Amino acid sequence: MDRGVRHVVVVGVAVLTAALASFGVYLTLKRMPVREVEVARTFVVVAARALPTGVRLAAADLKVVPWPSSSMVAGGFSKVEDVVDRGLLSSVIENEPVVEGKLAARNGGAGLSSAIPAGMRAMSVKVNDVIGVAGFLDPGTRVDLMVTIRRKEDSTSRTVASNIQVLTSGTRGDQQRPKDVKASAASAAVVTLLVTPEDAERIALAQAEGQIMLSLRNPLDTEQTASSGVRTGALFGQAAEPEPVVKAVSVRRAPPPPPVAAVAPPPPPKIYTVEAIRAAKRSEEVVH
């Protein structure tokens, strides 16, 4: 085989191999599923930074971001003007959509008071790192409140309010302080709780009479804490002193004296009138 025929054969084989390879790649690509990239055609208002409960929203706190049309946020907003000057009922994180359920009424004002439901009260208690469960009391968590009352004879510890929601942790200044600025370790923290008026009275008395303590509980555990408390003697295995039993004692009473008959008053004296005639004069005289 001369050189010219050899070149033609080599070129033919190369072209055939390239054609078969191209056809195989075409079939492979044809079998691959088509990946469609959705183009965002809607926009949603989100928080530009982390915001605490009760803050009045300003335009600088919000931003509008593209959002997939197939996964719209229920109760969301598309314009910043619809959200400005409304109070937050619960805290939000950065880039979290702002929805209607987390906003107070347009004329309902702002601040923590707008986040208090009807019939409930917000009450703040002074805590430290130990009482405040080592700083794990975030807004929305639930706690039990216990009190320890010390007496000379026997101290008592008991739960006075259970399943209480934490509204805020820290003072208003702590909420507005940037996260990179840490509070002084010596400063006492304040926790604001959402309680009923009855629980607020018990907590106020507990703070005045003893030392309070908070215990963190599972948010799925909604049962009320049923406990009779514990005394100092129970820590050392002493049996609790029984409650004094008061027995009813029958008392025999003397019969009442017979009623005294009323004494009739004496009859009035009889009075007689006598007519006397002396000469031409006539007179009447009274004779007893």
C-alpha positions as CSV (number, residue, x, y, z in Angstrom):
1,M,0.0,0.0,0.0
2,D,1.5,3.3,-1.1
3,R,1.7,6.3,1.1
4,G,-1.3,8.2,-0.4
5,V,-3.7,5.3,0.2
6,R,-2.4,4.9,3.7
7,H,-3.1,8.5,4.5
8,V,-6.6,8.2,3.2
9,V,-7.3,5.2,5.3
10,V,-6.0,6.8,8.5
11,V,-8.0,10.0,7.9
12,G,-11.2,7.9,7.2
13,V,-10.7,5.9,10.4
14,A,-10.2,9.1,12.4
15,V,-13.3,10.8,11.0
16,L,-15.4,7.7,11.7
17,T,-14.1,7.4,15.2
18,A,-14.9,11.1,15.9
19,A,-18.3,10.8,14.4
20,L,-19.1,7.7,16.6
21,A,-17.8,9.6,19.7
22,S,-19.9,12.7,18.9
23,F,-23.0,10.6,18.4
24,G,-22.4,8.8,21.7
25,V,-22.0,12.2,23.6
26,Y,-25.2,13.5,21.9
27,L,-27.2,10.4,23.1
28,T,-25.8,10.8,26.6
29,L,-26.7,14.5,26.8
30,K,-30.2,13.8,25.4
31,R,-30.9,11.3,28.2
32,M,-30.0,13.8,31.0
33,P,-33.0,15.5,32.6
34,V,-33.5,19.2,31.8
35,R,-32.6,21.5,34.7
36,E,-34.7,24.6,34.8
37,V,-33.5,27.5,36.8
38,E,-36.5,29.6,38.1
39,V,-36.1,33.3,37.6
40,A,-37.4,35.3,40.6
41,R,-40.3,37.5,39.6
42,T,-41.5,38.5,43.0
43,F,-40.0,40.3,46.0
44,V,-40.4,39.9,49.8
45,V,-39.6,42.3,52.6
46,V,-37.0,40.8,55.1
47,A,-35.2,42.1,58.1
48,A,-31.9,43.8,57.3
49,R,-30.5,42.8,60.8
50,A,-31.6,40.9,63.9
51,L,-34.4,42.8,65.7
52,P,-35.7,42.3,69.2
53,T,-39.3,42.2,70.3
54,G,-41.2,45.5,70.6
55,V,-39.0,47.5,68.2
56,R,-40.6,50.0,65.9
57,L,-39.6,49.1,62.4
58,A,-37.8,51.8,60.3
59,A,-36.8,51.7,56.6
60,A,-33.2,51.1,57.6
61,D,-34.2,47.9,59.4
62,L,-35.8,46.4,56.3
63,K,-34.8,45.4,52.7
64,V,-36.5,43.8,49.7
65,V,-35.0,40.6,48.2
66,P,-36.0,38.5,45.2
67,W,-38.1,35.5,46.1
68,P,-39.2,32.4,44.1
69,S,-42.8,32.7,42.9
70,S,-43.5,29.1,43.6
71,S,-42.6,29.4,47.3
72,M,-44.3,32.7,48.4
73,V,-44.3,33.5,52.1
74,A,-47.8,33.5,53.6
75,G,-48.6,36.9,55.1
76,G,-45.5,38.5,53.6
77,F,-45.0,42.0,52.2
78,S,-43.5,43.2,48.9
79,K,-43.2,46.9,49.8
80,V,-41.2,48.4,52.7
81,E,-43.8,51.1,53.1
82,D,-46.4,48.5,54.3
83,V,-44.2,47.6,57.2
84,V,-42.6,50.8,58.4
85,D,-43.7,52.3,61.8
86,R,-45.2,49.0,63.0
87,G,-44.1,47.2,66.1
88,L,-42.6,43.7,66.3
89,L,-44.5,41.2,68.3
90,S,-41.6,38.7,68.3
91,S,-38.0,38.9,67.5
92,V,-36.6,38.2,64.0
93,I,-33.2,37.3,62.7
94,E,-31.3,38.7,59.7
95,N,-32.9,38.0,56.3
96,E,-36.0,36.6,57.9
97,P,-39.2,37.5,56.1
98,V,-41.4,40.0,58.0
99,V,-45.0,38.6,58.1
100,E,-48.3,40.0,59.3
101,G,-48.4,37.6,62.3
102,K,-45.3,39.2,63.8
103,L,-46.5,42.8,63.5
104,A,-48.7,44.9,65.8
105,A,-51.6,46.8,64.4
106,R,-50.7,49.9,62.4
107,N,-52.1,52.2,65.1
108,G,-51.3,49.9,67.9
109,G,-48.0,51.5,68.8
110,A,-44.7,49.8,69.4
111,G,-42.7,48.6,72.4
112,L,-43.1,45.6,74.6
113,S,-46.7,46.5,75.5
114,S,-47.9,45.7,72.0
115,A,-46.7,42.1,72.4
116,I,-48.7,41.4,75.5
117,P,-51.9,39.5,74.8
118,A,-55.2,40.5,76.4
119,G,-55.6,39.2,80.0
120,M,-51.8,38.7,80.5
121,R,-49.1,40.8,82.2
122,A,-45.4,41.4,81.6
123,M,-43.3,41.2,84.8
124,S,-39.6,41.6,85.2
125,V,-37.5,39.7,87.7
126,K,-33.9,40.4,88.7
127,V,-31.6,37.4,88.0
128,N,-27.9,36.5,87.8
129,D,-26.1,33.9,85.8
130,V,-27.2,31.1,88.1
131,I,-30.8,32.1,88.5
132,G,-31.1,32.9,84.8
133,V,-30.0,29.4,83.8
134,A,-26.5,30.4,82.7
135,G,-27.8,32.8,80.0
136,F,-30.0,30.3,78.1
137,L,-33.2,32.3,78.6
138,D,-33.8,33.4,75.1
139,P,-37.1,35.1,74.1
140,G,-39.8,32.5,73.6
141,T,-38.4,29.9,76.0
142,R,-40.5,28.6,78.9
143,V,-39.5,28.3,82.5
144,D,-40.7,27.4,86.0
145,L,-40.2,29.9,88.8
146,M,-39.3,28.5,92.3
147,V,-38.9,30.3,95.6
148,T,-36.8,29.4,98.6
149,I,-38.0,30.8,102.0
150,R,-35.5,30.5,104.9
151,R,-36.8,30.2,108.4
152,K,-35.0,29.4,111.7
153,E,-36.7,26.1,112.2
154,D,-37.1,24.8,108.6
155,S,-36.6,26.3,105.1
156,T,-38.9,25.6,102.2
157,S,-38.5,25.5,98.4
158,R,-41.5,25.3,96.1
159,T,-42.6,26.1,92.6
160,V,-45.0,29.1,92.6
161,A,-45.5,29.5,88.8
162,S,-45.0,27.1,85.9
163,N,-44.8,27.1,82.1
164,I,-44.0,30.8,81.9
165,Q,-43.0,32.3,78.6
166,V,-39.9,34.5,78.5
167,L,-40.6,37.8,76.6
168,T,-37.2,39.4,76.7
169,S,-33.9,38.8,78.3
170,G,-32.0,41.9,79.5
171,T,-33.0,45.5,79.8
172,R,-34.0,47.8,76.9
173,G,-30.4,49.1,76.7
174,D,-29.1,45.5,76.4
175,Q,-31.5,44.9,73.5
176,Q,-30.2,48.0,71.7
177,R,-26.6,47.3,72.4
178,P,-24.6,45.9,69.5
179,K,-23.8,42.2,69.8
180,D,-20.1,42.7,69.7
181,V,-20.3,44.9,72.9
182,K,-20.5,42.6,75.9
183,A,-22.2,43.6,79.1
184,S,-20.2,43.8,82.3
185,A,-20.1,40.5,84.1
186,A,-20.9,42.2,87.4
187,S,-24.1,43.7,86.2
188,A,-27.3,41.9,87.1
189,A,-29.6,40.7,84.3
190,V,-33.3,41.2,84.0
191,V,-35.7,38.7,82.6
192,T,-39.3,39.8,81.5
193,L,-41.9,37.1,81.8
194,L,-45.4,36.8,80.4
195,V,-47.7,35.8,83.3
196,T,-51.3,35.9,84.4
197,P,-52.3,38.4,87.0
198,E,-52.5,35.7,89.6
199,D,-49.0,34.5,88.8
200,A,-47.7,38.1,89.0
201,E,-49.0,38.4,92.5
202,R,-47.3,35.1,93.6
203,I,-44.0,36.1,91.9
204,A,-44.1,39.5,93.6
205,L,-44.6,37.9,97.0
206,A,-41.9,35.3,96.3
207,Q,-39.3,38.1,95.5
208,A,-40.2,39.9,98.7
209,E,-40.2,36.9,101.0
210,G,-37.3,34.7,99.6
211,Q,-34.9,33.9,96.8
212,I,-36.3,33.0,93.4
213,M,-34.8,30.6,90.9
214,L,-35.7,29.8,87.3
215,S,-35.7,26.3,85.7
216,L,-35.7,25.9,82.0
217,R,-38.3,23.4,80.5
218,N,-38.9,21.8,77.2
219,P,-41.3,23.9,75.0
220,L,-43.2,20.8,74.1
221,D,-44.0,20.1,77.8
222,T,-47.1,22.2,78.5
223,E,-48.3,20.4,81.7
224,Q,-48.4,22.4,84.9
225,T,-45.8,21.5,87.5
226,A,-47.5,19.6,90.3
227,S,-45.3,19.7,93.4
228,S,-45.8,20.1,97.1
229,G,-42.4,21.5,97.6
230,V,-39.5,20.3,99.8
231,R,-38.3,21.2,103.3
232,T,-34.8,21.1,104.8
233,G,-35.6,18.0,106.8
234,A,-36.5,16.1,103.7
235,L,-32.9,16.6,102.4
236,F,-31.6,14.5,105.3
237,G,-34.2,11.8,105.1
238,Q,-36.4,13.0,107.9
239,A,-40.0,12.2,107.7
240,A,-42.3,15.2,107.2
241,E,-44.1,16.2,110.3
242,P,-47.7,15.2,110.1
243,E,-50.2,18.0,110.0
244,P,-52.0,18.4,113.4
245,V,-55.4,16.7,113.4
246,V,-58.1,18.7,115.0
247,K,-60.8,16.4,116.5
248,A,-64.3,17.5,117.0
249,V,-65.3,17.4,120.7
250,S,-68.9,17.4,121.6
251,V,-69.8,19.8,124.3
252,R,-72.9,19.2,126.5
253,R,-74.7,22.4,127.1
254,A,-77.2,23.0,130.0
255,P,-80.8,23.2,128.9
256,P,-82.0,26.8,128.6
257,P,-84.0,28.0,131.7
258,P,-87.7,28.1,131.3
259,P,-89.1,31.4,130.2
260,V,-90.2,33.7,132.9
261,A,-93.9,34.5,132.8
262,A,-94.6,38.1,132.4
263,V,-96.1,39.7,135.5
264,A,-99.3,41.5,134.8
265,P,-99.4,45.1,135.9
266,P,-101.7,45.9,138.9
267,P,-105.1,47.0,137.9
268,P,-105.7,50.7,138.0
269,P,-107.4,52.0,141.2
270,K,-111.2,52.6,140.9
271,I,-112.3,56.2,140.8
272,Y,-115.8,57.3,141.7
273,T,-117.4,60.6,141.1
274,V,-120.0,62.0,143.6
275,E,-122.3,64.8,142.9
276,A,-122.9,67.1,145.8
277,I,-125.6,69.8,146.1
278,R,-125.1,72.5,148.7
279,A,-128.0,75.1,148.7
280,A,-128.2,76.3,145.2
281,K,-124.7,75.1,144.3
282,R,-123.9,71.8,142.6
283,S,-120.5,70.2,142.5
284,E,-118.7,66.9,141.7
285,E,-116.1,65.3,143.9
286,V,-113.8,62.5,143.1
287,V,-113.7,59.6,145.6
288,H,-111.0,56.8,145.4
